[in-house]
């Protein structure tokens, strides 16, 4: 299985430790296509790449993915764009959010019944249930 993980970078990296945990656990289920979401230096490293090349790389990974797994606690234009893009491709999408961090997620995500939206209090609630969560 090919897994695309999405999480805020430019919107804020407060959940980067959560991304690292998710990547480690998701790797048990398949290939995680874009581990750079959990790299503290990812934004700094982008200065050596063209925006168009980064976009094309992420677009290709979205096409290749079997499932999109998004941490949406931090509002992010990029994450929203990726979810919309993936939705239009008909991809399976799981979006999780930390109820301790944010009370309510965007209506565009909450109202889309094609997105499996899962709140959590502790990331272990997600990682301990990945067998059930990934079965969309």
C-alpha positions in Angstrom: 0.0 0.0 0.0 1.2 3.5 -0.8 0.4 6.1 1.8 0.5 9.8 1.4 0.7 11.7 4.7 -0.3 15.3 4.8 0.3 17.8 7.6 0.8 21.5 8.1 4.3 22.8 7.4 3.9 26.5 6.4 0.8 26.8 8.5 2.8 25.8 11.5 4.8 22.7 12.6 3.5 22.4 16.1 2.4 18.8 15.4 5.6 17.6 13.8 6.2 15.1 16.6 2.8 13.6 15.8 3.7 13.4 12.1 6.8 11.4 13.1 4.8 9.0 15.2 2.3 8.5 12.4 4.9 7.9 9.8 6.6 5.3 11.9 3.3 3.5 12.5 2.0 3.9 8.9 5.2 2.4 7.6 4.0 -0.9 9.0 1.2 -0.8 6.4 3.1 0.2 3.4 5.3 2.8 1.8 4.9 6.4 3.1 5.4 8.5 0.1 6.3 11.9 1.6 8.1 11.6 4.8 9.4 15.2 4.4 6.3 16.4 6.2 8.0 15.3 9.5 11.4 16.9 8.6 12.2 20.0 10.6 14.4 21.2 7.8 12.0 20.6 4.9 11.1 24.2 4.4 14.7 25.3 4.6 15.7 22.6 2.1 13.0 23.8 -0.4 15.2 26.8 -1.2 17.3 24.5 -3.3 14.3 23.4 -5.4 11.9 25.1 -7.8 8.3 25.4 -6.5 7.1 23.8 -9.7 9.3 20.7 -9.1 8.0 20.4 -5.5 4.4 20.7 -6.7 4.9 18.1 -9.5 6.6 15.7 -7.0 3.7 16.0 -4.5 1.1 15.8 -7.3 2.7 12.5 -8.6 2.7 11.1 -5.1 -1.0 11.9 -4.7 -1.7 10.1 -8.0 0.3 7.1 -6.8 -1.2 6.9 -3.3 -3.7 4.3 -2.3 -4.7 6.3 0.8 -4.3 9.8 2.0 -3.7 10.2 5.8 -3.9 13.8 6.9 -3.4 15.4 10.4 -5.6 18.5 10.2 -5.4 20.0 13.6 -3.5 23.0 12.2 -5.3 24.9 9.5 -3.2 24.8 6.4 -3.8 25.9 2.8 -1.5 23.2 1.5 -3.2 20.4 3.4 -6.6 21.6 2.3 -5.4 21.8 -1.3 -4.0 18.2 -1.1 -7.3 16.9 0.4 -9.3 18.6 -2.3 -7.0 17.3 -5.0 -7.1 13.8 -3.6 -10.9 13.9 -3.2 -11.3 14.8 -6.9 -9.0 11.8 -7.7 -11.4 9.6 -5.7 -8.7 8.6 -3.2 -9.5 7.1 0.2 -8.9 9.9 2.7 -8.5 9.7 6.5 -8.3 13.0 8.4 -7.5 13.1 12.0 -7.4 16.0 14.5 -6.4 16.6 18.1 -9.5 17.7 20.1 -7.1 19.2 22.7 -5.7 21.5 20.0 -8.8 22.5 18.0 -12.5 22.3 18.8 -13.8 22.3 15.3 -12.5 21.4 11.8 -13.5 23.2 8.6 -16.9 22.5 7.3 -15.4 21.5 4.0 -13.8 18.6 5.7 -16.6 17.8 8.2 -19.3 18.0 5.6 -17.5 15.7 3.1 -18.7 12.2 3.8 -16.0 10.8 1.5 -13.4 11.8 4.2 -13.2 9.6 7.2 -12.8 12.2 10.0 -11.5 11.0 13.3 -10.9 13.1 16.4 -8.4 12.1 19.1 -7.2 13.1 22.5 -3.9 11.3 22.3 -2.2 10.1 19.1 -2.1 6.6 20.6 -5.9 6.4 20.0 -5.1 6.6 16.3 -1.9 4.5 16.2 -3.4 1.7 18.3 -6.4 1.5 15.9 -4.7 1.8 12.5 -5.9 -1.7 11.5 -9.5 -0.5 11.6 -8.9 3.0 10.5 -7.1 2.1 7.3 -9.8 -0.3 6.3 -12.0 2.3 4.5 
